[in-house]
Amino acid sequence: MLEKGLVQIYTGDGKGKTTAAFGLALRAAGQGNKVLIYQFLKPPSLDIGERFALQLGAVRIRVEALDIHWDMSESFADAEKVAQTRAAISETLEKIAQTGEKRFYDILILDEIVFCLSKGLAKLADIKNIIDRKDPAVEVVLTGRGATQELIALADLVTEMKNVKHPFDKGLSARRGIEF
């Protein structure tokens, strides 16, 4: 449906990157676009409100997730887990590149891929491959903390979410329906 697809990045240490991407997905689907959201480091078993809402409705948004258990506090210390995750992400990014090339979807959202890149779980070359191979009308949205200058240079739009104040600062836990 799009005439020209751009590359967008939602990054920064503030809340709202994934939520912004899901909001864009809803807007696009409402205009008749087909959307794929692929979530990295958020396995299908993770309790995520946005994903549940989309599974209940009849919008043209498909949500998939890397089916690897990842614990942010422990998995980086496990060399085997890191290697397994790197391989799975690389393989998935190749499949997404093929999807973008064939224009199965008008919009591809790669949730948390920026974080994966910043932590060495993904390669810039794999992300660049998606951008270079995508059909000219396919929009690509990348989310996650830690966007590098190299990645930013590949984008047409970059929004940085800045944490000014957060309930976590007062020791409050994540709340169902608000933070997840």
N, C-alpha and C positions, 0 to 999 in steps of 0.2 A: 504493500500500500504506500510505502514511502518512496518519494522520488530520489532522495539522496539520504543515505544513512551516515551519521556522524559517529564519533567516539566520545563518550562521556565518562568522567571519573567522579565518584563521590568518595572523598578521603578525609582524613583528619582524625583528631582524638575525641571529637564530640559525638554525641548520640545522633542517630537518624540516617545513617548512610543506607542501610538496607531498607528502611522504611521509605526513604525518598525513591529508591529504585522500584520498590513495589508500587508506590503511588504512580510513578511513570508508567509501569506495566498496566495498571488499571486504566489510566487515561488512554494509553495506546489501544488496549483491547476494546475500550468503549468506542473507539473510532474505527474498529474493524480490523486492527492489526493482530497478527498471531505473535505470541510472545513466549520465549523460553527463558526461564530463570533457572540457573544452575548454581546450587549452593555448595561451596567448598568449606570444609571443616565444620559443617553443620549437618551431620548424618541424619538419615530418615527417622531415626529413633529420638532425635532431639525435639522437644516440645516447643514448636514455633507457631505463634498465632497467625501470622500472615499466611503461612503454608496451609494451615487448617482451613482458614477462611476461603482460600482459593479452591481447595478440594471440595468444599461444600457447594460452591456456586457453579454456574454454567458459563463462566467467562472463558475467553480463548487464551488462557495463560496456562502453560505447562510448567510445573515445578519439579525439578529433579535434584538429587543430592548425591554427593560422593559418599558411597556406602562404606566408609572406613571410620571406625571409632577413633575419635580424637579428643584428648583431654589436654586443655591448654596449659595446665600446670605440670603435667607429667610427660606427655608424648614427645616433646622436644628432646628430652634426656634419653630417649630410647632410640638408638641408632637404627635398629631394624624397622621400627615404626616409621621413622622419618624417611628411610629409603623406600619403604612400601608406599607411603603417601606420595612421595615425589613421583614415583613411577605411575601411580594411579592418576595423579593430576595431569601428568604429561600425556598419558593415553587419552584422558577425557578431553583435554584441550585440542588434541588432534581431531577427535570426533566432532567437537564443537566447530572447529575450522571447516570441516566438511559440511556441516549443517549450514553454516553461514554462506559458504560458497554456493550451495544448492538452493539457498533462500527458502528453506523449510519454514523459517520464522522471519518476521519483519524486524524483531528486536531480540537481541541476545543479552541477557543480564548475567554477568559472572560475579555472583555475590561472594565477597571475601577473597577474590583472586588477587587484589592489590596487597592484602596482608600476606597471602601465600608467597607472593613475589618478594615482599620485603623480608621475609623470614627464610628465603632460599628453598621453599617447597615447590615453587614454580619458576620457570625460566622466562625471561623477557622475550627470548626468541620464539617461544610457543605462543605468547600473547600477540606478538608482532605478526606471527603467521596467521592468526585469526583475522587481524585487521587487514593485512595485505591480501588475503584470499577471499574475504567476504564479498558477496555481491554488493555492488555500489549502493543499493537501496537498503541494505541491512544496517540498522543502528546497533551499536555495541555499547553497553554500560558496564563499567567495572567498579566494584565497591571494595572498600577495606582501608584500614590504616596504613600509612607509610608509603604513599606514592612517591616514587623517585623522579628526579628531573627527566631521566630518560623516558619513563613511562608518560609523564605529563606532556612531553614533546610530541608524543603520538596522538594525543587527544585534541579534540576540537573544543570541548567544554570541560572545565575542571571546577568542582565546588569543594571547598574545604570546610568541613564541619568543625567548629571550634568549641571545646568544652569550656564554658564560662563558669557554670555551677551545676552540680549533679547531686541527686540524693545519695549516691554511693559515698560521697564525701562525708556524710553524716552517719555512715554505717548501715544505711538502709539496703536491703536486698533487692534484687531484680523482681519486678512484679509481673505476674501473668497478665497478658493483655496490654501492657505498657512497654516493658523492656523485651518481652519475648512473647 
